[in-house]
Amino acid sequence: MLGTQVPTQSGMVQWASGHTTVLPCVLKEGKNICEGVDVRVIKFLAKYPESKPGSDNVVHLKSGESNGKLLQERIGDALAKNKAVVIRAPRGYVEPSLDKEYLESNFGISPNMPVTIHGKSCSFFR
């Protein structure tokens, strides 16, 4: 997904899992100042296999298995231990249309705010 405030020069990277990510891009004097560190790190991480449940470094959760408060607590506990969190949708889940209205109504994200979405298809605004 390429938000409205993300420069069109932003590159993309495809992860080993098939997901695509719009790379960070902050232009200063015509150059992307994120290339030096942020973009290099993301490209490096994208080469590795996807984390699976049971990982020592990543907590895997399923959306819908906990209420909002419990889910927040589980995420907070994981982050406090320096672990990443992956939340997967249950089988049969139908993905809603990912558009500006969805982001604003569900997450309070302004349509003018730059966003990065990780997913198998990132064609929004491209």
ChimeraX commands (.cxc) that place a marker at each C-alpha (Angstrom):
marker #1 position 0.00,0.00,0.00 radius 0.5
marker #1 position 1.40,3.34,-0.95 radius 0.5
marker #1 position -0.16,6.16,1.08 radius 0.5
marker #1 position -0.88,9.52,-0.43 radius 0.5
marker #1 position 2.05,11.21,1.31 radius 0.5
marker #1 position 4.67,8.59,0.35 radius 0.5
marker #1 position 6.89,9.72,-2.54 radius 0.5
marker #1 position 6.32,7.85,-5.79 radius 0.5
marker #1 position 10.10,7.18,-5.82 radius 0.5
marker #1 position 9.62,4.76,-2.89 radius 0.5
marker #1 position 10.93,1.38,-3.86 radius 0.5
marker #1 position 9.34,-1.94,-2.98 radius 0.5
marker #1 position 10.79,-5.21,-1.73 radius 0.5
marker #1 position 9.28,-8.69,-1.95 radius 0.5
marker #1 position 9.88,-10.87,1.09 radius 0.5
marker #1 position 10.74,-14.57,0.88 radius 0.5
marker #1 position 7.13,-15.24,1.98 radius 0.5
marker #1 position 5.76,-13.37,-1.05 radius 0.5
marker #1 position 4.62,-10.31,0.91 radius 0.5
marker #1 position 5.52,-6.91,-0.49 radius 0.5
marker #1 position 6.57,-3.82,1.46 radius 0.5
marker #1 position 6.86,-0.23,0.30 radius 0.5
marker #1 position 10.30,0.91,1.38 radius 0.5
marker #1 position 10.67,4.05,3.49 radius 0.5
marker #1 position 11.51,7.16,1.53 radius 0.5
marker #1 position 12.28,10.59,2.90 radius 0.5
marker #1 position 13.68,12.85,0.23 radius 0.5
marker #1 position 16.27,15.47,1.08 radius 0.5
marker #1 position 17.79,17.38,-1.81 radius 0.5
marker #1 position 16.47,14.72,-4.17 radius 0.5
marker #1 position 18.07,11.78,-2.30 radius 0.5
marker #1 position 16.34,9.19,-0.14 radius 0.5
marker #1 position 17.94,9.58,3.29 radius 0.5
marker #1 position 16.46,6.21,4.37 radius 0.5
marker #1 position 18.66,4.30,1.89 radius 0.5
marker #1 position 21.67,4.28,4.22 radius 0.5
marker #1 position 20.14,2.29,7.06 radius 0.5
marker #1 position 16.37,1.68,6.97 radius 0.5
marker #1 position 16.09,0.41,3.40 radius 0.5
marker #1 position 19.21,-1.75,3.75 radius 0.5
marker #1 position 17.89,-3.37,6.94 radius 0.5
marker #1 position 14.48,-4.11,5.41 radius 0.5
marker #1 position 16.05,-5.62,2.29 radius 0.5
marker #1 position 18.32,-7.74,4.50 radius 0.5
marker #1 position 15.42,-9.02,6.61 radius 0.5
marker #1 position 13.28,-9.70,3.54 radius 0.5
marker #1 position 15.70,-12.42,2.41 radius 0.5
marker #1 position 14.95,-14.69,5.37 radius 0.5
marker #1 position 12.11,-17.20,5.74 radius 0.5
marker #1 position 8.86,-16.22,7.42 radius 0.5
marker #1 position 8.62,-16.76,11.17 radius 0.5
marker #1 position 6.43,-19.69,12.23 radius 0.5
marker #1 position 4.48,-20.31,15.46 radius 0.5
marker #1 position 6.79,-21.61,18.17 radius 0.5
marker #1 position 9.53,-19.11,17.33 radius 0.5
marker #1 position 11.72,-18.01,20.23 radius 0.5
marker #1 position 11.83,-14.44,18.91 radius 0.5
marker #1 position 8.35,-13.81,17.55 radius 0.5
marker #1 position 5.02,-14.19,19.33 radius 0.5
marker #1 position 2.31,-15.48,16.99 radius 0.5
marker #1 position -1.29,-14.57,17.81 radius 0.5
marker #1 position -4.56,-15.18,16.01 radius 0.5
marker #1 position -7.00,-12.33,15.65 radius 0.5
marker #1 position -10.27,-13.15,17.34 radius 0.5
marker #1 position -8.75,-15.55,19.88 radius 0.5
marker #1 position -8.63,-12.82,22.51 radius 0.5
marker #1 position -10.78,-9.80,23.28 radius 0.5
marker #1 position -9.27,-6.38,22.60 radius 0.5
marker #1 position -7.96,-5.80,26.13 radius 0.5
marker #1 position -6.38,-9.27,26.42 radius 0.5
marker #1 position -4.89,-8.96,22.94 radius 0.5
marker #1 position -3.34,-5.59,23.91 radius 0.5
marker #1 position -1.88,-7.15,27.06 radius 0.5
marker #1 position -0.38,-10.07,25.13 radius 0.5
marker #1 position 1.14,-7.69,22.59 radius 0.5
marker #1 position 2.48,-5.45,25.37 radius 0.5
marker #1 position 4.04,-8.45,27.15 radius 0.5
marker #1 position 5.75,-9.59,23.96 radius 0.5
marker #1 position 7.09,-6.15,23.13 radius 0.5
marker #1 position 8.35,-5.71,26.72 radius 0.5
marker #1 position 10.45,-8.85,26.13 radius 0.5
marker #1 position 11.83,-7.41,22.86 radius 0.5
marker #1 position 9.82,-9.87,20.77 radius 0.5
marker #1 position 8.04,-9.05,17.55 radius 0.5
marker #1 position 4.34,-9.88,17.25 radius 0.5
marker #1 position 2.52,-11.44,14.30 radius 0.5
marker #1 position -1.29,-11.46,14.33 radius 0.5
marker #1 position -2.88,-13.81,11.83 radius 0.5
marker #1 position -6.49,-13.88,10.68 radius 0.5
marker #1 position -8.47,-17.09,11.25 radius 0.5
marker #1 position -9.25,-19.49,8.36 radius 0.5
marker #1 position -12.16,-18.34,6.23 radius 0.5
marker #1 position -11.50,-14.71,7.10 radius 0.5
marker #1 position -12.54,-12.42,4.28 radius 0.5
marker #1 position -10.25,-9.44,4.06 radius 0.5
marker #1 position -12.11,-6.12,3.93 radius 0.5
marker #1 position -11.33,-3.60,1.25 radius 0.5
marker #1 position -8.22,-1.79,2.37 radius 0.5
marker #1 position -8.86,1.82,1.54 radius 0.5
marker #1 position -8.61,5.25,3.12 radius 0.5
marker #1 position -12.08,5.00,4.66 radius 0.5
marker #1 position -11.29,1.62,6.28 radius 0.5
marker #1 position -8.06,2.93,7.83 radius 0.5
marker #1 position -9.77,6.04,9.13 radius 0.5
marker #1 position -12.85,4.31,10.58 radius 0.5
marker #1 position -11.04,1.32,12.11 radius 0.5
marker #1 position -7.71,2.80,13.18 radius 0.5
marker #1 position -8.21,6.55,13.21 radius 0.5
marker #1 position -5.55,6.93,10.49 radius 0.5
marker #1 position -6.09,10.10,8.51 radius 0.5
marker #1 position -6.28,9.63,4.72 radius 0.5
marker #1 position -3.41,12.15,4.52 radius 0.5
marker #1 position -1.11,10.26,6.90 radius 0.5
marker #1 position 1.78,8.27,5.39 radius 0.5
marker #1 position 1.42,4.54,6.07 radius 0.5
marker #1 position 3.29,1.34,5.33 radius 0.5
marker #1 position 1.23,-1.84,5.05 radius 0.5
marker #1 position 2.80,-5.28,4.80 radius 0.5
marker #1 position 0.78,-7.80,2.84 radius 0.5
marker #1 position 0.69,-10.11,-0.12 radius 0.5
marker #1 position -0.69,-7.39,-2.37 radius 0.5
marker #1 position 0.27,-3.77,-2.07 radius 0.5
marker #1 position -1.51,-2.14,-4.95 radius 0.5
marker #1 position -3.38,0.63,-3.13 radius 0.5
marker #1 position -2.49,4.04,-4.65 radius 0.5
marker #1 position 0.08,2.50,-7.02 radius 0.5
marker link #1:1,2 radius 0.2
marker link #1:2,3 radius 0.2
marker link #1:3,4 radius 0.2
marker link #1:4,5 radius 0.2
marker link #1:5,6 radius 0.2
marker link #1:6,7 radius 0.2
marker link #1:7,8 radius 0.2
marker link #1:8,9 radius 0.2
marker link #1:9,10 radius 0.2
marker link #1:10,11 radius 0.2
marker link #1:11,12 radius 0.2
marker link #1:12,13 radius 0.2
marker link #1:13,14 radius 0.2
marker link #1:14,15 radius 0.2
marker link #1:15,16 radius 0.2
marker link #1:16,17 radius 0.2
marker link #1:17,18 radius 0.2
marker link #1:18,19 radius 0.2
marker link #1:19,20 radius 0.2
marker link #1:20,21 radius 0.2
marker link #1:21,22 radius 0.2
marker link #1:22,23 radius 0.2
marker link #1:23,24 radius 0.2
marker link #1:24,25 radius 0.2
marker link #1:25,26 radius 0.2
marker link #1:26,27 radius 0.2
marker link #1:27,28 radius 0.2
marker link #1:28,29 radius 0.2
marker link #1:29,30 radius 0.2
marker link #1:30,31 radius 0.2
marker link #1:31,32 radius 0.2
marker link #1:32,33 radius 0.2
marker link #1:33,34 radius 0.2
marker link #1:34,35 radius 0.2
marker link #1:35,36 radius 0.2
marker link #1:36,37 radius 0.2
marker link #1:37,38 radius 0.2
marker link #1:38,39 radius 0.2
marker link #1:39,40 radius 0.2
marker link #1:40,41 radius 0.2
marker link #1:41,42 radius 0.2
marker link #1:42,43 radius 0.2
marker link #1:43,44 radius 0.2
marker link #1:44,45 radius 0.2
marker link #1:45,46 radius 0.2
marker link #1:46,47 radius 0.2
marker link #1:47,48 radius 0.2
marker link #1:48,49 radius 0.2
marker link #1:49,50 radius 0.2
marker link #1:50,51 radius 0.2
marker link #1:51,52 radius 0.2
marker link #1:52,53 radius 0.2
marker link #1:53,54 radius 0.2
marker link #1:54,55 radius 0.2
marker link #1:55,56 radius 0.2
marker link #1:56,57 radius 0.2
marker link #1:57,58 radius 0.2
marker link #1:58,59 radius 0.2
marker link #1:59,60 radius 0.2
marker link #1:60,61 radius 0.2
marker link #1:61,62 radius 0.2
marker link #1:62,63 radius 0.2
marker link #1:63,64 radius 0.2
marker link #1:64,65 radius 0.2
marker link #1:65,66 radius 0.2
marker link #1:66,67 radius 0.2
marker link #1:67,68 radius 0.2
marker link #1:68,69 radius 0.2
marker link #1:69,70 radius 0.2
marker link #1:70,71 radius 0.2
marker link #1:71,72 radius 0.2
marker link #1:72,73 radius 0.2
marker link #1:73,74 radius 0.2
marker link #1:74,75 radius 0.2
marker link #1:75,76 radius 0.2
marker link #1:76,77 radius 0.2
marker link #1:77,78 radius 0.2
marker link #1:78,79 radius 0.2
marker link #1:79,80 radius 0.2
marker link #1:80,81 radius 0.2
marker link #1:81,82 radius 0.2
marker link #1:82,83 radius 0.2
marker link #1:83,84 radius 0.2
marker link #1:84,85 radius 0.2
marker link #1:85,86 radius 0.2
marker link #1:86,87 radius 0.2
marker link #1:87,88 radius 0.2
marker link #1:88,89 radius 0.2
marker link #1:89,90 radius 0.2
marker link #1:90,91 radius 0.2
marker link #1:91,92 radius 0.2
marker link #1:92,93 radius 0.2
marker link #1:93,94 radius 0.2
marker link #1:94,95 radius 0.2
marker link #1:95,96 radius 0.2
marker link #1:96,97 radius 0.2
marker link #1:97,98 radius 0.2
marker link #1:98,99 radius 0.2
marker link #1:99,100 radius 0.2
marker link #1:100,101 radius 0.2
marker link #1:101,102 radius 0.2
marker link #1:102,103 radius 0.2
marker link #1:103,104 radius 0.2
marker link #1:104,105 radius 0.2
marker link #1:105,106 radius 0.2
marker link #1:106,107 radius 0.2
marker link #1:107,108 radius 0.2
marker link #1:108,109 radius 0.2
marker link #1:109,110 radius 0.2
marker link #1:110,111 radius 0.2
marker link #1:111,112 radius 0.2
marker link #1:112,113 radius 0.2
marker link #1:113,114 radius 0.2
marker link #1:114,115 radius 0.2
marker link #1:115,116 radius 0.2
marker link #1:116,117 radius 0.2
marker link #1:117,118 radius 0.2
marker link #1:118,119 radius 0.2
marker link #1:119,120 radius 0.2
marker link #1:120,121 radius 0.2
marker link #1:121,122 radius 0.2
marker link #1:122,123 radius 0.2
marker link #1:123,124 radius 0.2
marker link #1:124,125 radius 0.2
marker link #1:125,126 radius 0.2
view
